[in-house]
Amino acid sequence: MAKILLLYSTTDGHTLKICNRLQQVIEQQAHQVTLAPVKDSRDIDLDSFDKIVIGASIRYGKHNPLVVDFVNRNAQVLECKSNAFFSVNIVARKPEKNRPDTNPYMQEFLRQISWHPKELAVFAGKLDYPRYGFLDRLMIRFIMLLTKGPTDPKLVVDFTDWRQVEAFGQSVTHSLG
């Protein structure tokens, strides 16, 4: 049984939902998962884990600066452990942008950090117009208009491929060592 740390940064809660599913898949393989937000990571002993997995959402083209800070501050520890990183973003709804090597946000993130994650994944996120505040709804609708996405302000669409999430959870357990 391995001890796996699953850190996350979420904007509207969907990355946490993905992490909860990953936790279920990993724990079904008899591994222990500690799930925690990146903002609370200073209190965590990273050395006590066999694997560290980090998931982060995108808002307005950027991952939360706390994620970049955490990774850069702990790059040496991360490099010495089995590890993985995944990004959650709406642009990944497009087949030509749903892989780590084709997703612009993943590529930008990798250029900002000194860490070289051993496993990468990109998951399409959730569009939830009713949940957004006025300005976010306006900005996201504008972005969707430019990228030929849905713009109905009452629309809720989960673009996440949950089979892909489960497969990533399986790969997390199979790549330990």
PLY file of the C-alpha trace (Angstrom):
ply
format ascii 1.0
element vertex 177
property float x
property float y
property float z
element edge 176
property int vertex1
property int vertex2
end_header
0.00 0.00 0.00
1.36 3.39 -1.03
0.68 6.76 0.57
-0.41 9.24 -2.09
-0.81 12.98 -1.62
-3.43 14.50 -3.90
-3.12 18.30 -3.86
-5.55 20.50 -5.74
-6.36 24.06 -6.64
-9.93 24.69 -7.75
-11.78 27.81 -8.85
-15.40 26.65 -8.84
-15.10 23.22 -7.22
-14.86 21.02 -10.31
-11.18 20.16 -9.84
-12.05 18.98 -6.34
-14.82 16.82 -7.82
-12.24 15.28 -10.19
-9.89 14.73 -7.24
-12.65 13.01 -5.28
-13.14 10.58 -8.17
-9.38 10.01 -8.43
-9.28 9.33 -4.70
-12.01 6.68 -5.07
-10.18 4.97 -7.94
-6.83 5.02 -6.12
-8.29 3.78 -2.82
-10.01 0.91 -4.68
-6.47 -0.24 -5.47
-5.74 -0.41 -1.69
-3.65 2.76 -1.54
-4.03 5.52 1.04
-4.88 9.00 -0.28
-4.54 12.32 1.52
-6.55 15.00 -0.28
-5.67 18.63 0.47
-5.84 22.07 -1.15
-2.52 23.51 -2.34
-3.16 26.57 -0.15
-2.77 24.31 2.93
0.34 22.51 1.67
2.87 24.27 3.94
1.60 22.13 6.83
2.15 18.84 4.98
5.28 16.69 5.28
5.88 15.85 1.62
8.58 13.33 2.50
6.00 11.09 4.17
4.32 10.30 0.82
5.28 7.79 -1.84
3.66 9.78 -4.64
2.48 13.36 -5.05
-0.26 14.24 -7.53
-1.21 17.86 -8.17
-4.34 19.03 -9.99
-5.12 22.62 -10.88
-7.86 24.48 -12.69
-7.52 27.36 -15.11
-9.28 30.70 -14.90
-8.64 33.32 -17.55
-5.74 31.36 -18.97
-3.75 30.91 -15.76
-3.29 28.33 -13.06
-3.53 29.70 -9.53
-0.18 31.35 -8.63
-0.14 29.26 -5.42
0.32 26.14 -7.58
3.31 27.61 -9.42
4.76 28.79 -6.10
4.27 25.38 -4.46
5.86 23.54 -7.38
8.85 25.86 -7.63
9.39 25.84 -3.86
9.23 22.03 -3.71
10.70 21.06 -7.09
13.56 19.10 -5.54
11.25 16.95 -3.38
8.84 16.46 -6.28
11.65 15.31 -8.60
12.74 12.66 -6.08
9.28 11.10 -5.82
6.83 9.39 -8.06
4.60 12.27 -9.17
1.95 13.54 -11.56
0.27 16.78 -12.58
-3.07 17.42 -14.25
-4.77 20.56 -15.49
-8.51 21.16 -15.73
-9.66 23.64 -18.36
-12.53 24.28 -20.74
-10.30 24.53 -23.82
-9.61 20.80 -23.35
-13.16 20.19 -24.60
-11.64 20.46 -28.08
-10.05 17.23 -29.35
-7.03 19.10 -30.70
-6.31 20.61 -27.25
-7.11 17.78 -24.84
-3.65 16.22 -24.45
-0.72 17.51 -22.39
1.36 18.10 -25.53
-1.42 20.02 -27.31
-3.03 21.93 -24.44
-1.74 25.52 -24.40
-2.32 25.96 -20.65
-0.38 22.81 -19.80
2.47 23.89 -22.07
2.58 27.36 -20.51
2.57 25.88 -17.00
5.46 23.56 -17.84
7.48 26.56 -19.12
6.93 28.39 -15.79
8.25 25.64 -13.53
11.52 23.83 -12.98
9.81 20.54 -12.04
9.37 17.85 -14.71
6.23 15.86 -13.83
6.56 12.17 -14.58
2.88 11.85 -15.56
0.67 14.50 -17.12
-3.03 14.70 -17.89
-5.48 17.31 -19.11
-9.19 17.11 -18.33
-11.94 19.23 -19.81
-13.72 21.17 -17.10
-17.26 22.25 -16.38
-19.04 25.31 -17.67
-21.57 26.52 -15.09
-22.89 29.93 -16.09
-25.59 30.17 -13.35
-22.93 29.71 -10.67
-20.66 32.51 -11.92
-20.88 36.09 -10.74
-21.90 38.75 -13.21
-18.38 39.67 -14.38
-17.16 36.09 -14.63
-20.28 35.10 -16.58
-19.76 38.03 -18.96
-16.06 37.29 -19.48
-16.50 33.54 -19.88
-19.35 34.02 -22.36
-17.09 36.35 -24.36
-14.28 33.78 -24.32
-16.74 31.06 -25.38
-17.99 33.27 -28.22
-14.42 33.72 -29.46
-13.66 30.00 -29.18
-16.99 28.85 -30.65
-18.23 27.42 -27.37
-21.66 27.56 -25.73
-22.80 31.02 -24.63
-26.32 30.49 -23.21
-26.11 32.13 -19.74
-28.39 29.45 -18.24
-26.28 26.56 -19.47
-24.39 24.04 -17.32
-22.16 21.63 -19.25
-19.73 19.11 -17.77
-17.17 18.48 -20.53
-15.15 16.09 -18.34
-14.46 12.64 -19.75
-14.89 10.67 -16.54
-13.49 7.49 -18.12
-10.31 9.46 -18.82
-10.22 10.58 -15.17
-10.61 6.97 -14.00
-7.89 5.79 -16.40
-5.55 8.45 -15.00
-6.37 7.24 -11.48
-5.44 3.72 -12.56
-2.17 4.95 -14.09
-1.31 6.76 -10.86
-1.41 3.43 -9.01
0.35 1.43 -11.71
3.31 3.79 -11.99
4.34 3.67 -8.36
7.94 2.84 -7.81
0 1
1 2
2 3
3 4
4 5
5 6
6 7
7 8
8 9
9 10
10 11
11 12
12 13
13 14
14 15
15 16
16 17
17 18
18 19
19 20
20 21
21 22
22 23
23 24
24 25
25 26
26 27
27 28
28 29
29 30
30 31
31 32
32 33
33 34
34 35
35 36
36 37
37 38
38 39
39 40
40 41
41 42
42 43
43 44
44 45
45 46
46 47
47 48
48 49
49 50
50 51
51 52
52 53
53 54
54 55
55 56
56 57
57 58
58 59
59 60
60 61
61 62
62 63
63 64
64 65
65 66
66 67
67 68
68 69
69 70
70 71
71 72
72 73
73 74
74 75
75 76
76 77
77 78
78 79
79 80
80 81
81 82
82 83
83 84
84 85
85 86
86 87
87 88
88 89
89 90
90 91
91 92
92 93
93 94
94 95
95 96
96 97
97 98
98 99
99 100
100 101
101 102
102 103
103 104
104 105
105 106
106 107
107 108
108 109
109 110
110 111
111 112
112 113
113 114
114 115
115 116
116 117
117 118
118 119
119 120
120 121
121 122
122 123
123 124
124 125
125 126
126 127
127 128
128 129
129 130
130 131
131 132
132 133
133 134
134 135
135 136
136 137
137 138
138 139
139 140
140 141
141 142
142 143
143 144
144 145
145 146
146 147
147 148
148 149
149 150
150 151
151 152
152 153
153 154
154 155
155 156
156 157
157 158
158 159
159 160
160 161
161 162
162 163
163 164
164 165
165 166
166 167
167 168
168 169
169 170
170 171
171 172
172 173
173 174
174 175
175 176
